[in-house]
Amino acid sequence: AQSVTQLGSHVSVSEGALVLLRCNYSSSVPPYLFWYVQYPNQGLQLLLKYTSAATLVKGINGFEAEFKKSETSFHLTKPSAHMSDAAEYFCAVHSSNTGKLIFGQGTTLQVKP
Amino acid sequence: DGGITQSPKYLFRKEGQNVTLSCEQNLNHDAMYWYRQDPGQGLRLIYYSQIVNDFQKGDIAEGYSVSREKKESFPLTVTSAQKNPTAFYLCASRQKGWDTYEQYFGPGTRLTVT
């Protein structure tokens, strides 16, 4: 069965600093992986997705993620944090067994001025 | 503009009352989903529907019911049997197809039961 683990429920960075949000997955088959962002009291917005094409995936708002099979990771990065990036971020994997999306517990990103 | 709408944004009910949350999409997506979100618990799947007139229980279906009479609509009823209904409810949809597993979410409904 597939699963995802997000390391760190809270991450704090200074404005302009590198953002790194960690996600590790477990899957016995090539995974389909996703990152979503959620602003307070809003729904989830798709940031980017990995579907076995390029290992470096570029998304919206300057975010990107790199699929590393050897490390079973799909970490989300952004070179320079902006105040507007403060939100909760969810990593998800598609379950080939059930057809559902399995979500991580989420990471809250705080951006300090 | 295509998208998913949920109404209302905020909903207040007294204990013992059933309440129905609306979810409509004009994306022509086949599959629709209902999630519940509580602080620190991520998203938990309540019900999902892959096609009109068919739906399946998710991980926490007890105390909830759904219907899928139209492709664009997937209402969720929170019944009085749900022990702790206060939560943020999210509806999502997906176009079924090869390599298209991402779901698109509505803005959510925050339900408070007192």
Interface residues (C-beta under 8 A of the other chain):
Chain A: S9 Y32 F34 Y36 N41 Q42 G43 L44 Q45 L46 K49 T51 F90 H94 G99 K100 L101 F103 G104 Q105 G106
Chain B: I4 Q6 G40 Q41 G42 L43 L45 Y48 Q50 G58 F88 L90 A92 D99 Y101 E102 Q103 Y104 F105 G106 P107 G108 R110
